[in-house]
Amino acid sequence: MDKDRIAGTAKDFAGKVEGAAGKVTGDAQTEASGRVREAAGTVQNLYGQAKDAARDATDAAAGLAKDAYDNSGETLREGSEAVAKRVQDNPLSALLIAGGIGFALAMLLTRPPRRPPARWRY
């Protein structure tokens, strides 16, 4: 719990007491002062609640990021093991796929650069 929430609740309560005392005694200035203090306490309490919510959201996001980071190595390891098993089960198809990828990369890298179209002259 944030200290602003505690202070805000205390101000809110003190403002209510002061407002009620002003109303009982008929002193409009004391009653108005109590209402102002009550409003300030409510605002401070809401500010403290917002800080708590932001802190909780930050902690939750950090926890989720840490979990994702911790599990990413395991996921990568499982994926590489699955690929290795697939290659061991079908070595010929893995070789053909690797050759096709190599051929496509070679075609892309050795392609001549594009030239702009020739202009027509009249």
N, C-alpha and C positions, 0 to 999 in steps of 0.2 A: 504494500500500500504506500502510495506516495505521500510525502509530507504536505504537499499542497492540498490533497484530499482531506487530511486531518485538520489542517488550519482552516480550510474552507468550510468544513462542517462545523467547526467551533464558531467561526464568524457568523455563519448562518443561524446557528442556535442563539448566539448572543444578540443578533439582530432581531430575531423573533421575540426574545424576552424584552429587549428594549422597546420594540414597537408595541408590545402588549402593555408594558408599563406606561408608555406615553398615552395609549388609548384609555387606560383605566384612570389616569390622573387628568386626562383632558389636555395634555400638553402636545400640541400639534408638531412642534419642532422636535421633541424627543421621539414621537411616533415616526416622523419622516426620517430622522437619523437612523432609527432602527430598521426601517425598510431599506435604506441605502446600504447599511451594514449587511443585512440579510442578502441583498442582491449581490454584493461584492463576495460574500461567502459562497453563494451558489456558483458564481463565475469561477472562483478559485477552485472549488470542488470539481467542476466540470473540466477545468484545465488539468487538474491532477488525474482525473479519469482518462483524459486523452493521452497524457504521458504514460499512464499504466498500459493503456491499450497499445500504444506505439512500442513500448518496451516488450510487451508480450508478443506482438507480431514480429518484432526483430528477433527475439529469442526463438520463435517457432521457425522463422525462415532460416536462421543459422542452423538449427537442428536438422531441418530437412536437407539443407545443402551438405551438411556433414554426413548424413545418412547416404545421400546420393553419391558423395565422393567415396565413402567407405565401400559401397556396393558396386561402384563402377569397375574397380579392378576385378572383382569376382565375375561380373557380367562379361568383361572382355576376355577373361580366362576361359569362361564357359564357351564363348563364341569361337575362340581359336581352337579349343579342343573339338568342337563340333566340326569345324572346317577340316582339321587334321583327320578326324575319323572318316569324313566323307571322301577325302583324298585317298586314304588307305583303302576304302571300300571300292572306289572307282578310279584307279590311277589313270586309265586311258582317257576318260572323259575330262578329268582334271587337267591333263596335259593338253588336250584339244582346246579347252576353254582358255588356258593360259596362252597358248599359241595364237588363238584368235584375238585376244586382248593385245598381245604384243604386235600382231600384224596391224590392227586398227591404230594403235599408237604410232607405229612407224609411218603409216600412211598420213596421219595427221601432221606429224612433225616434218616430213619431207615434201610436203605439198608446196608448189610454187606460190608465191604471194599473189594476191588478187590484184589485178590491174584495173584501173578505171576504164570505162568504155570509151572507145574512140569518138572524138567529136566530128560531127558532120560539118563540112565547110561548103558554103555555097559560092 
